[in-house]
Amino acid sequence: MRSSILIIYTGGTIGMKTDAETGTLVPFDFSAIYEEFPSLKRLQVDIEVHTLSPVIDSSNVCPANWATLAELIRDRYDRYDGFVVLHGTDTMSYTASALSFLFENLAKPVVFTGSQIPIGVLRTDGRENLITAIEIAGARDAGGRPRVPEVSLYFQNRLFRANRTTKRSAEELSAFRSFNYPPLADVGVNIAYNEAAIRRPARYDEPLRIATTLSDDLCIVKLFPGLSERMLRSMLAAPGLRGVVLETYGAGNAPTSAWFLGALREAIERGVVVLNITQCKGGCVAMELYETGLRLQRIGVVSGRDMTTEAAVTKMMYLLGAERSAEAVKKRLEIPLRGEFTR
C-alpha cells in the first residue's frame, strides 16, 4: 500500500541550490522533487509539496509561525498519511517541540529534518536526510499503522523524539542530539526502529485537535556565578511575566542566598510559575538530593526533570496559553504530556 506524504518547506539551508549560470545559491524548487531525486520513485510513497510564503529564516521563527504550521497540518491531516517538515536547524528543536505540544491527539508521523549543507551542493547531507525522512513518514507496520506516529526529528542517520532534541553543533553533520532519551530509530543499511521507545496514541481514527494559543509571557533565567540581585529582580519584575524557565546547576542546584530565594519566592507568590531545568546537556533535576535544590522545592519551584530547554520553553508557552491559573500550569508541568521527560 502506497503512503501519501506532504512535504512542507518552511525555509532553511536545505532549500538552497547552486545556480548553474551565476554560481550563487538560489531557492530549490521542491515541486520538481522527482526530477531532482529520481530515486524517490522507488519508495512506496506519493509526494506533494507545500512551500510557505514567504519562507522563514529559522532565526526569525516565532510562536505565531508554530500556530500557522499546526493549522496547516490540521487542515490537510485527512489527506495524507504523514508529513515531512523542512526547517532551518537553528531553531528546529524549538519548532518541533512546540508542535509536539500543539498536536493534542496526533496519530500520524510528523518528521522534521533539514541540513547543514544546502541540498544543491554536491556533498550535501540534505539529500539523505530528506529521502530517509520521507521513508520514515510513510512507513507502516504489519497492521498498516504508521511506524512512528509522533513528532520526530531526523538527522544524520538517527531519528529522535522531537521534544527530546537540542542542536549540539553548528558545523558537524550530526547536528542534533537527544541526551536523555534513546533514538526512535537508527539508520544504516536498514532502518532499525526502537519500538519500545516510540510513543503511540490511544486512538488512530480521530480528527486532529490542535491548540493555537501560545503565551510568550515567560523568560529564561540562566544562573551563573555573579548573577546580581538587581538583575534577577529586574527580570522577575517584567510586566506580564507568568512563567520562568530557571536553568540551574547540576542536579537542579542554585544559590542559597537569602536574596536569591526571596526574589524567587516573591515571584511565585505573585503567581509566576518557576520551572527548574539543568544547564547540563545530560542528566536530570533532582531537587531533593542537595540542600541547595531542596530549598527551591520548598518555595514552590517545579522540577523540570530531564527536559531540554526547548521542551521546557515550548511546554510552558503551551500551558500558559491553555490554563488561566498558576496552579493548573504547575500541575500539568509535572505530567509528561508528550513524552518530554522521564518520570
TORVEXGU-131132 format. One record per atom (N, C-alpha, C): x, y, z. Coordinates in steps of 0.05 Angstrom, whole numbers, padded with zeros to 5 digits, always signed. Example, Ala and Ser with C-alpha at 12.3 -4.5 7.8 and 13.67 -1.06 7.14 Angstrom:
2
+00264-00114+00156 +00246-00090+00156 +00264-00066+00156 +00257-00045+00142 +00273-00021+00143 +00258+00001+00157 
REM end
This chain:
343
+00017-00024+00000 +00000+00000+00000 +00017+00025+00000 +00012+00043-00018 +00028+00068-00020 +00018+00088+00001 +00038+00102+00012 +00031+00124+00031 +00032+00150+00017 +00016+00169+00026 +00016+00196+00015 +00030+00214+00035 +00049+00230+00026 +00065+00247+00043 +00064+00276+00034 +00060+00294+00053 +00062+00322+00047 +00088+00333+00058 +00105+00344+00040 +00129+00358+00048 +00122+00387+00052 +00129+00399+00075 +00125+00427+00080 +00152+00440+00083 +00158+00458+00064 +00184+00472+00065 +00179+00499+00078 +00191+00503+00102 +00187+00528+00116 +00210+00548+00112 +00233+00538+00102 +00256+00554+00098 +00281+00539+00108 +00304+00551+00107 +00328+00538+00118 +00348+00530+00096 +00371+00521+00106 +00393+00514+00088 +00386+00493+00068 +00370+00474+00077 +00364+00451+00059 +00351+00460+00033 +00338+00483+00033 +00324+00491+00009 +00340+00508-00010 +00366+00506-00010 +00382+00522-00029 +00398+00505-00048 +00402+00515-00072 +00419+00501-00092 +00435+00521-00107 +00456+00512-00121 +00474+00530-00135 +00462+00535-00163 +00460+00560-00170 +00451+00568-00197 +00473+00561-00217 +00467+00547-00238 +00487+00538-00258 +00500+00561-00272 +00487+00583-00276 +00498+00606-00291 +00514+00625-00273 +00503+00631-00249 +00516+00651-00233 +00534+00640-00211 +00529+00614-00204 +00545+00602-00183 +00535+00609-00155 +00514+00625-00153 +00504+00634-00127 +00482+00614-00118 +00477+00615-00091 +00456+00598-00080 +00428+00611-00085 +00410+00595-00096 +00383+00604-00101 +00364+00584-00089 +00338+00591-00085 +00319+00572-00073 +00315+00548-00091 +00313+00525-00077 +00308+00499-00091 +00278+00497-00096 +00271+00487-00119 +00243+00483-00127 +00234+00455-00119 +00222+00452-00095 +00214+00426-00085 +00191+00414-00101 +00177+00430-00117 +00156+00419-00133 +00167+00400-00155 +00193+00403-00161 +00206+00386-00181 +00223+00365-00167 +00213+00356-00144 +00229+00338-00128 +00236+00311-00142 +00217+00301-00158 +00222+00275-00171 +00243+00278-00193 +00245+00302-00205 +00266+00307-00225 +00293+00309-00212 +00294+00321-00189 +00319+00325-00175 +00329+00299-00162 +00310+00283-00152 +00316+00258-00138 +00300+00235-00149 +00307+00225-00172 +00292+00203-00185 +00289+00178-00168 +00308+00174-00149 +00307+00151-00132 +00282+00150-00114 +00270+00173-00110 +00246+00174-00094 +00223+00158-00106 +00224+00154-00132 +00203+00139-00145 +00203+00110-00136 +00225+00101-00125 +00226+00073-00116 +00214+00069-00088 +00209+00091-00074 +00195+00089-00049 +00165+00085-00054 +00152+00071-00036 +00123+00067-00039 +00108+00091-00027 +00113+00114-00038 +00100+00139-00028 +00092+00157-00052 +00071+00172-00047 +00063+00193-00065 +00069+00219-00051 +00083+00238-00064 +00093+00262-00051 +00080+00287-00063 +00071+00304-00045 +00063+00331-00053 +00079+00351-00036 +00082+00375-00046 +00098+00395-00033 +00083+00420-00028 +00086+00431-00004 +00075+00458+00002 +00097+00475+00012 +00102+00498+00000 +00122+00517+00008 +00109+00541+00022 +00118+00547+00046 +00107+00570+00059 +00114+00596+00044 +00097+00615+00044 +00102+00640+00030 +00095+00663+00049 +00116+00678+00057 +00144+00675+00050 +00157+00653+00067 +00180+00642+00057 +00195+00624+00074 +00208+00639+00096 +00216+00625+00118 +00225+00638+00142 +00253+00629+00148 +00271+00649+00153 +00297+00642+00165 +00291+00632+00193 +00302+00610+00201 +00295+00598+00226 +00302+00616+00250 +00321+00634+00247 +00327+00653+00268 +00304+00672+00274 +00286+00675+00254 +00263+00693+00258 +00238+00679+00266 +00239+00653+00271 +00215+00638+00277 +00204+00648+00304 +00177+00649+00306 +00163+00658+00330 +00139+00640+00334 +00126+00642+00358 +00103+00625+00363 +00080+00627+00343 +00077+00650+00331 +00056+00653+00311 +00061+00634+00287 +00086+00630+00280 +00093+00612+00259 +00086+00583+00266 +00090+00576+00292 +00084+00549+00301 +00054+00544+00299 +00038+00564+00306 +00009+00561+00305 +00000+00558+00276 +00012+00573+00258 +00006+00572+00229 +00012+00544+00218 +00035+00533+00226 +00044+00507+00216 +00025+00485+00227 +00017+00488+00252 -00001+00468+00264 -00028+00469+00249 -00038+00492+00243 -00063+00495+00229 -00061+00484+00201 -00038+00488+00188 -00034+00478+00161 -00036+00447+00161 -00023+00434+00180 -00024+00405+00181 -00051+00395+00189 -00064+00409+00208 -00091+00401+00215 -00110+00401+00191 -00108+00423+00175 -00127+00426+00153 -00122+00406+00130 -00099+00393+00130 -00092+00373+00110 -00089+00345+00122 -00095+00342+00147 -00090+00318+00162 -00103+00293+00149 -00127+00296+00140 -00142+00273+00129 -00132+00264+00102 -00117+00282+00088 -00109+00276+00060 -00083+00262+00058 -00067+00261+00080 -00041+00249+00078 -00036+00229+00101 -00018+00210+00096 -00011+00191+00116 +00012+00200+00134 +00027+00220+00125 +00049+00230+00141 +00059+00256+00130 +00075+00270+00146 +00084+00297+00139 +00114+00299+00144 +00128+00313+00126 +00156+00319+00130 +00159+00349+00130 +00170+00360+00151 +00174+00389+00154 +00203+00396+00150 +00210+00412+00130 +00237+00421+00125 +00241+00448+00138 +00261+00450+00155 +00264+00473+00173 +00293+00480+00177 +00299+00505+00181 +00326+00512+00188 +00335+00500+00214 +00361+00494+00217 +00370+00479+00240 +00371+00495+00266 +00375+00522+00264 +00380+00538+00288 +00358+00535+00309 +00333+00535+00300 +00310+00534+00318 +00292+00510+00313 +00303+00490+00299 +00286+00466+00292 +00276+00452+00317 +00293+00449+00338 +00284+00435+00362 +00262+00451+00376 +00263+00477+00375 +00242+00493+00387 +00215+00489+00372 +00216+00491+00345 +00192+00488+00329 +00181+00460+00332 +00198+00440+00330 +00189+00412+00332 +00178+00406+00360 +00190+00416+00381 +00180+00412+00408 +00153+00426+00411 +00150+00451+00400 +00125+00465+00402 +00102+00450+00388 +00108+00439+00364 +00087+00424+00350 +00079+00399+00366 +00098+00387+00380 +00090+00363+00395 +00069+00369+00416 +00070+00393+00427 +00050+00401+00447 +00025+00411+00434 +00027+00426+00412 +00004+00437+00399 -00014+00415+00387 -00003+00392+00378 -00019+00370+00369 -00028+00353+00393 -00053+00355+00399 -00063+00343+00424 -00070+00314+00422 -00074+00304+00398 -00080+00275+00395 -00069+00264+00368 -00044+00271+00363 -00031+00263+00338 -00030+00233+00335 -00036+00223+00311 -00034+00194+00306 -00021+00188+00280 -00006+00208+00269 +00008+00204+00244 +00037+00216+00247 +00055+00207+00230 +00083+00217+00232 +00085+00246+00223 +00099+00262+00239 +00108+00289+00230 +00138+00289+00235 +00153+00288+00213 +00182+00285+00215 +00195+00311+00207 +00210+00323+00225 +00226+00347+00219 +00253+00339+00209 +00263+00353+00189 +00291+00350+00181 +00301+00375+00167 +00327+00375+00161 +00339+00398+00148 +00367+00389+00140 +00385+00408+00139 +00413+00401+00131 +00432+00422+00141 +00457+00415+00142 +00479+00433+00148 +00491+00445+00123 +00488+00430+00100 +00498+00439+00075 +00475+00441+00055 +00473+00462+00039 +00450+00465+00021 +00446+00441+00003 +00421+00435-00003 +00415+00410-00017 +00426+00410-00045 +00431+00433-00056 +00442+00435-00083 +00472+00433-00085 +00486+00430-00062 +00515+00427-00062 +00521+00397-00064 +00542+00391-00078 +00548+00363-00085 +00549+00344-00061 +00562+00352-00040 +00565+00333-00017 +00545+00340+00006 +00522+00350-00002 +00502+00357+00018 +00493+00334+00035 +00487+00340+00060 +00474+00320+00078 +00444+00321+00075 +00434+00341+00061 +00406+00345+00058 +00392+00323+00042 +00406+00312+00022 +00394+00291+00005 +00386+00267+00021 +00405+00256+00036 +00399+00232+00052 +00379+00239+00074 +00381+00262+00087 +00362+00269+00108 +00334+00270+00097 +00331+00282+00074 +00304+00285+00062 +00292+00258+00054 +00308+00243+00039 +00298+00217+00029 +00290+00199+00052 +00307+00197+00073 +00301+00179+00095 +00277+00190+00112 +00275+00216+00115 +00253+00227+00129 +00227+00220+00115 +00227+00221+00089 +00203+00214+00073 +00196+00184+00077 +00217+00167+00076 +00212+00139+00080 +00201+00133+00108 +00211+00146+00128 +00201+00142+00156 +00172+00152+00158 +00167+00175+00146 +00140+00186+00148 +00119+00168+00135 +00128+00153+00115 +00110+00135+00101 +00110+00107+00110 +00127+00100+00129 +00130+00072+00138 +00106+00063+00155 +00097+00038+00150 +00075+00027+00165 +00083-00001+00176 +00070-00008+00197 +00076-00035+00209 +00059-00056+00195 +00060-00081+00205 +00046-00103+00192 +00016-00099+00192 +00006-00084+00211 -00022-00079+00213 -00032-00054+00197 -00013-00042+00183 -00020-00019+00167 -00019+00008+00181 -00010+00008+00206 -00009+00033+00222 +00019+00045+00219 +00020+00072+00222 +00046+00086+00220 +00066+00076+00240 +00091+00073+00232 +00112+00063+00250 +00119+00083+00272 +00118+00109+00265 +00126+00129+00285 +00105+00152+00286 +00083+00147+00299 +00061+00166+00299 +00064+00189+00320 +00086+00203+00318 +00091+00225+00336 +00109+00246+00322 +00113+00268+00334 +00131+00289+00323 +00160+00280+00328 +00175+00277+00307 +00202+00267+00309 +00221+00286+00294 +00247+00281+00297 +00267+00297+00283 +00288+00278+00273 +00292+00278+00246 +00312+00260+00234 +00336+00276+00225 +00360+00266+00232 +00385+00280+00224 +00408+00260+00226 +00422+00258+00204 +00447+00243+00203 +00444+00215+00215 +00427+00199+00203 +00424+00170+00210 +00410+00164+00236 +00398+00184+00249 +00383+00179+00273 +00357+00194+00274 +00337+00180+00284 +00310+00192+00287 +00306+00195+00317 +00299+00220+00326 +00295+00226+00354 +00266+00235+00359 +00257+00231+00384 +00233+00245+00393 +00239+00275+00392 +00222+00290+00379 +00229+00318+00374 +00233+00334+00399 +00215+00330+00419 +00218+00346+00443 +00239+00337+00463 +00256+00318+00454 +00280+00310+00469 +00306+00320+00457 +00304+00336+00435 +00328+00343+00420 +00338+00371+00426 +00363+00374+00420 +00376+00401+00421 +00397+00401+00400 +00402+00425+00388 +00423+00427+00368 +00450+00428+00383 +00468+00410+00376 +00493+00407+00391 +00517+00418+00376 +00515+00423+00350 +00538+00432+00335 +00529+00449+00311 +00545+00471+00307 +00539+00488+00283 +00554+00478+00259 +00572+00459+00262 +00590+00450+00240 +00587+00421+00233 +00584+00404+00253 +00583+00375+00248 +00557+00367+00234 +00558+00347+00218 +00534+00338+00204 +00514+00325+00223 +00524+00313+00245 +00506+00303+00266 +00500+00326+00285 +00483+00344+00275 +00479+00369+00288 +00462+00367+00313 +00445+00346+00315 +00426+00344+00337 +00432+00320+00354 +00423+00322+00379 +00427+00300+00398 +00404+00299+00417 +00397+00275+00425 +00378+00270+00446 +00393+00258+00470 +00400+00275+00489 +00418+00266+00510 +00405+00248+00531 +00379+00251+00535 +00365+00237+00556 +00344+00217+00547 +00344+00211+00521 +00324+00192+00511 +00336+00178+00487 +00332+00152+00484 +00345+00137+00462 +00332+00144+00435 +00347+00140+00413 +00335+00145+00387 +00311+00128+00382 +00292+00139+00366 +00269+00123+00358 +00276+00104+00336 +00297+00110+00321 +00307+00093+00300 +00336+00099+00294 +00351+00078+00287 +00378+00081+00277 +00378+00072+00248 +00391+00088+00231 +00390+00083+00203 +00418+00075+00193 +00419+00051+00182 +00444+00042+00169 +00436+00029+00142 +00444+00005+00137 +00434-00009+00114 +00404-00012+00115 +00393-00016+00139 +00365-00017+00143 +00357+00004+00164 +00331+00009+00166 +00321+00027+00187 +00313+00009+00211 +00327+00011+00233 +00321-00005+00257 +00304+00012+00276 +00278+00007+00278 +00261+00022+00295 +00263+00011+00324 +00264+00030+00342 +00265+00023+00371 +00236+00023+00381 +00222+00001+00377 +00193+00000+00382 +00186+00008+00410 +00202+00001+00429 +00196+00007+00457 +00197+00036+00464 +00212+00051+00447 +00216+00080+00453 +00195+00098+00439 +00180+00086+00420 +00161+00102+00404 +00135+00106+00419 +00125+00130+00420 +00100+00137+00433 +00077+00132+00414 +00056+00119+00423 +00033+00113+00406 +00007+00124+00418 -00011+00132+00401 -00036+00144+00410 -00056+00124+00421 -00075+00133+00436 -00096+00116+00446 -00114+00108+00423 -00118+00127+00404 -00136+00121+00381 -00122+00132+00356 -00129+00120+00333 -00117+00128+00307 -00138+00141+00289 -00163+00141+00297 -00185+00149+00278 -00198+00175+00285 -00186+00192+00302 -00199+00217+00309 -00188+00240+00292 -00205+00260+00287 -00195+00285+00274 -00173+00297+00292 -00154+00310+00279 -00132+00322+00295 -00141+00347+00309 -00136+00347+00335 -00142+00371+00352 -00116+00386+00357 -00117+00412+00354 -00093+00428+00359 -00100+00451+00378 -00079+00459+00392 -00081+00484+00408 -00068+00506+00390 -00080+00529+00391 -00069+00551+00374 -00061+00575+00391 -00065+00574+00417 -00059+00596+00435 -00033+00590+00450 -00013+00605+00444 +00013+00603+00458 +00019+00629+00472 +00028+00628+00497 +00034+00652+00512 +00065+00656+00512 +00073+00681+00507 +00101+00687+00508 +00108+00703+00533 +00091+00701+00554 +00095+00715+00579 +00114+00700+00597 +00137+00693+00587 +00157+00679+00602 +00185+00687+00595 +00204+00679+00611 +00232+00685+00605 +00249+00662+00615 +00274+00660+00604 +00294+00641+00614 +00313+00656+00632 +00318+00645+00655 +00338+00656+00673 +00360+00635+00676 +00383+00641+00665 +00406+00622+00667 +00424+00631+00689 +00428+00613+00709 +00445+00620+00731 +00474+00620+00723 +00489+00639+00735 +00518+00639+00732 +00530+00653+00757 +00554+00645+00764 +00567+00658+00787 +00569+00688+00782 +00558+00704+00799 +00558+00733+00795 +00532+00745+00787 +00511+00729+00784 +00485+00740+00778 +00477+00757+00802 +00470+00782+00797 +00465+00800+00819 +00435+00801+00826 +00430+00810+00850 +00402+00813+00859 +00387+00833+00842 +00401+00855+00835 +00389+00876+00818 +00380+00865+00791 +00397+00849+00778 +00389+00838+00752 +00368+00817+00754 +00369+00800+00774 +00349+00779+00777 +00322+00792+00782 +00321+00811+00801 +00295+00823+00807 +00284+00839+00783 +00302+00850+00767 +00293+00864+00743 +00279+00845+00724 +00291+00821+00720 +00278+00802+00702 +00251+00792+00713 +00251+00787+00739 +00227+00776+00752 +00204+00797+00754 +00212+00822+00751 +00192+00844+00752 +00181+00852+00725 +00188+00838+00704 +00179+00845+00677 +00148+00845+00676 +00137+00866+00665 +00107+00868+00664 +00095+00844+00650 +00075+00832+00662 +00061+00809+00649 +00074+00782+00652 +00096+00781+00666 +00111+00756+00669 +00094+00735+00683 +00091+00711+00671 +00075+00690+00683 +00092+00664+00687 +00114+00662+00674 +00130+00637+00676 +00160+00643+00673 +00175+00626+00687 +00205+00628+00686 +00216+00600+00682 +00233+00596+00662 +00248+00572+00660 +00275+00578+00672 +00281+00566+00695 +00305+00571+00710 +00326+00550+00704 +00347+00558+00691 +00369+00539+00684 +00389+00539+00707 +00388+00517+00723 +00405+00515+00747 +00430+00498+00742 +00445+00494+00762 +00470+00478+00760 +00464+00449+00766 +00479+00431+00754 +00479+00403+00761 +00452+00390+00763 +00446+00379+00786 +00420+00365+00790 +00398+00383+00800 +00399+00409+00791 +00379+00428+00798 +00386+00446+00821 +00412+00451+00825 +00422+00466+00847 +00424+00496+00841 +00421+00512+00862 +00422+00541+00859 +00433+00554+00884 +00440+00579+00884 +00449+00592+00908 +00429+00591+00931 +00439+00591+00955 +00421+00591+00979 +00420+00619+00992 +00430+00639+00978 +00429+00666+00988 +00400+00674+00995 +00397+00689+01016 +00370+00697+01024 +00357+00715+01003 +00373+00732+00990 +00361+00750+00970 +00352+00734+00945 +00368+00713+00938 +00361+00697+00915 +00334+00682+00919 +00333+00668+00941 +00309+00653+00947 +00285+00671+00952 +00291+00694+00964 +00270+00714+00970 +00258+00725+00944 +00275+00731+00924 +00265+00741+00899 +00248+00721+00884 +00256+00696+00885 +00240+00675+00872 +00214+00670+00887 +00215+00670+00914 +00191+00666+00930 +00170+00688+00924 +00180+00712+00923 +00161+00734+00918 +00148+00732+00891 +00164+00724+00871 +00152+00720+00844 +00131+00698+00844 +00138+00675+00857 +00119+00653+00859 +00093+00661+00873 +00096+00676+00894 +00073+00686+00909 +00055+00704+00892 +00067+00717+00872 +00052+00734+00854 +00038+00718+00832 +00043+00692+00831 +00031+00675+00811 +00049+00668+00788 +00075+00674+00790 +00094+00667+00769 +00102+00637+00773 +00101+00621+00752 +00109+00593+00753 +00138+00591+00747 +00153+00578+00764 +00182+00575+00760 +00188+00546+00756 +00200+00539+00733 +00207+00512+00725 +00237+00508+00725 +00246+00489+00740 +00275+00484+00744 +00285+00463+00724 +00304+00471+00706 +00317+00451+00689 +00347+00455+00692 +00362+00434+00686 +00391+00435+00690 +00404+00447+00665 +00426+00461+00669 +00442+00471+00647 +00458+00448+00634 +00461+00426+00647 +00476+00403+00636 +00460+00392+00612 +00474+00383+00592 +00461+00371+00569 +00449+00344+00576 +00462+00329+00593 +00451+00303+00601 +00446+00303+00631 +00428+00287+00640 +00422+00285+00668 +00395+00298+00675 +00389+00297+00701 +00362+00303+00710 +00362+00321+00734 +00342+00339+00736 +00338+00354+00760 +00327+00336+00782 +00340+00337+00805 +00331+00321+00829 +00335+00340+00853 +00316+00357+00857 +00319+00378+00878 +00321+00367+00906 +00313+00342+00910 +00313+00331+00937 +00341+00320+00944 +00360+00320+00926 +00386+00308+00931 +00404+00326+00949 +00403+00352+00944 +00421+00370+00959 +00405+00393+00971 +00416+00404+00993 +00402+00426+01006 +00397+00449+00987 +00416+00454+00969 +00412+00477+00951 +00388+00474+00932 +00382+00449+00925 +00358+00444+00909 +00333+00441+00925 +00336+00430+00949 +00313+00426+00967 +00300+00452+00974 +00317+00473+00977 +00305+00499+00984 +00288+00510+00962 +00296+00505+00937 +00279+00513+00915 +00252+00499+00915 +00253+00473+00921 +00229+00457+00922 +00210+00468+00944 +00222+00476+00966 +00205+00485+00989 +00191+00511+00983 +00202+00528+00966 +00188+00553+00960 +00169+00551+00936 +00167+00527+00924 +00147+00523+00903 +00157+00521+00875 +00184+00518+00871 +00195+00515+00845 +00188+00487+00835 +00180+00485+00809 +00172+00459+00797 +00196+00445+00785 +00199+00420+00788 +00221+00405+00776 +00215+00400+00747 +00235+00406+00730 +00232+00400+00701 +00244+00373+00693 +00253+00358+00714 +00265+00331+00709 +00287+00333+00688 +00285+00317+00666 +00306+00317+00646 +00297+00330+00620 +00280+00350+00622 +00271+00365+00598 +00294+00382+00587 +00293+00385+00560 +00311+00404+00547 +00300+00432+00551 +00317+00452+00547 +00308+00480+00547 +00286+00484+00527 +00290+00472+00503 +00270+00476+00482 +00243+00465+00490 +00242+00441+00502 +00217+00430+00511 +00205+00445+00534 +00222+00454+00552 +00212+00469+00576 +00199+00495+00567 +00212+00510+00549 +00201+00535+00539 +00175+00531+00525 +00174+00512+00506 +00150+00509+00489 +00127+00496+00505 +00134+00478+00524 +00112+00467+00540 +00100+00489+00558 +00117+00506+00569 +00106+00527+00585 +00090+00547+00569 +00099+00553+00544 +00083+00570+00527 +00055+00558+00521 +00055+00532+00516 +00030+00518+00511 +00012+00518+00535 +00023+00513+00559 +00006+00512+00583 -00003+00539+00592 +00014+00559+00589 +00006+00586+00597 -00016+00596+00578 -00016+00586+00553 -00037+00593+00534 -00063+00579+00539 -00061+00555+00552 -00085+00538+00556 -00097+00541+00583 -00081+00549+00603 -00091+00550+00631 -00090+00578+00642 -00109+00585+00658 -00111+00612+00669 -00096+00614+00696 -00096+00593+00711 -00085+00594+00738 -00057+00582+00739 -00040+00593+00757 -00013+00583+00760 -00014+00554+00771 -00033+00548+00788 -00034+00521+00799 -00040+00500+00778 -00058+00507+00759 -00064+00489+00737 -00040+00484+00719 -00024+00506+00714 +00000+00503+00698 +00020+00485+00713 +00024+00490+00738 +00043+00474+00754 +00036+00444+00753 +00010+00439+00756 +00001+00411+00757 +00007+00397+00731 +00003+00411+00709 +00008+00398+00683 +00038+00398+00675 +00053+00416+00686 +00082+00415+00682 +00094+00390+00694 +00082+00380+00715 +00092+00356+00729 +00084+00330+00716 +00068+00332+00694 +00059+00308+00680 +00073+00307+00652 +00084+00285+00644 +00095+00283+00617 +00072+00282+00596 +00067+00303+00582 +00045+00305+00563 +00050+00291+00537 +00075+00293+00527 +00082+00282+00501 +00109+00267+00502 +00114+00255+00526 +00139+00240+00529 +00164+00258+00531 +00160+00283+00540 +00181+00303+00540 +00200+00300+00564 +00193+00285+00584 +00212+00279+00605 +00207+00251+00616 +00227+00241+00630 +00225+00214+00642 +00216+00216+00670 +00196+00201+00678 +00187+00201+00706 +00208+00190+00725 
REM end
